[in-house]
Amino acid sequence: MAACTHQQLPPPPNGEHPIVAVVAVIAMIAAILLITWARVAVHGTADLEATVTEQAEKPKPQNDREREVDEAVTANRFATGLSP
């Protein structure tokens, strides 16, 4: 019975060890959770609750000129690759 040698194993992608990739993903998830926790600790959740429970206001009717301007702005955003 022959032992598996280092030459028989596939090389890691770009010289990165798989454990390093797993640790990096865990670090990113931890960072997201810490940022969220800090946001709640500093600002609280009152503004989030108000936003979620707030009834949507009916938009006021626009005249033709405002509608044309809005359509032009939206068309330019999509033309330049910037979407709202």
C-alpha positions in Angstrom: 0.0 0.0 0.0 1.5 3.3 -1.1 1.1 6.5 0.7 -0.4 9.5 -1.1 2.5 11.9 -2.0 2.3 15.7 -2.3 2.8 15.4 -6.1 -0.5 13.4 -6.4 -2.7 16.0 -4.7 -4.2 18.7 -6.9 -2.6 22.2 -6.2 -4.7 24.6 -4.3 -6.3 27.4 -6.5 -4.0 30.4 -6.8 -1.8 29.0 -4.0 -4.6 29.7 -1.5 -5.3 27.1 1.2 -9.0 26.1 1.5 -9.0 26.8 5.2 -7.9 30.4 4.5 -10.9 30.8 2.2 -13.3 29.4 4.8 -11.9 31.7 7.5 -12.2 34.6 5.2 -15.9 33.9 4.6 -16.5 33.5 8.3 -14.7 36.8 8.9 -16.9 38.6 6.4 -20.1 37.2 8.0 -18.8 38.2 11.5 -18.1 41.7 10.2 -21.6 42.1 8.8 -23.1 40.9 12.0 -20.9 43.3 14.1 -21.8 46.3 11.9 -25.5 45.5 12.2 -25.2 45.0 16.0 -23.3 48.3 16.4 -25.9 50.1 14.3 -28.7 48.8 16.5 -26.8 49.6 19.6 -26.0 53.2 18.6 -29.2 54.2 16.8 -31.8 51.8 18.2 -34.6 50.3 16.2 -37.2 53.0 16.5 -36.6 54.4 13.0 -36.6 50.9 11.5 -39.9 50.1 13.2 -41.4 53.4 12.1 -40.4 52.7 8.5 -41.8 49.2 8.4 -45.1 50.1 10.1 -45.6 53.4 8.3 -48.4 53.4 5.7 -47.2 54.3 2.2 -48.3 57.8 1.3 -50.2 58.3 -1.9 -48.1 60.2 -4.4 -49.5 63.5 -5.3 -50.5 63.9 -9.0 -47.8 65.3 -11.2 -48.3 67.7 -14.0 -47.0 66.9 -17.5 -43.7 68.9 -17.1 -42.7 67.1 -13.8 -43.6 63.7 -15.4 -41.4 64.5 -18.4 -38.5 65.5 -16.2 -38.8 62.4 -14.1 -38.8 60.2 -17.2 -35.8 62.0 -18.6 -33.8 61.6 -15.4 -34.7 57.9 -15.2 -33.8 57.3 -18.8 -30.4 59.0 -18.3 -29.7 57.0 -15.2 -30.2 53.7 -17.1 -28.3 55.0 -20.1 -25.2 55.7 -17.9 -25.5 52.5 -16.0 -26.8 54.1 -12.8 -30.1 52.6 -11.6 -32.1 54.0 -8.7 
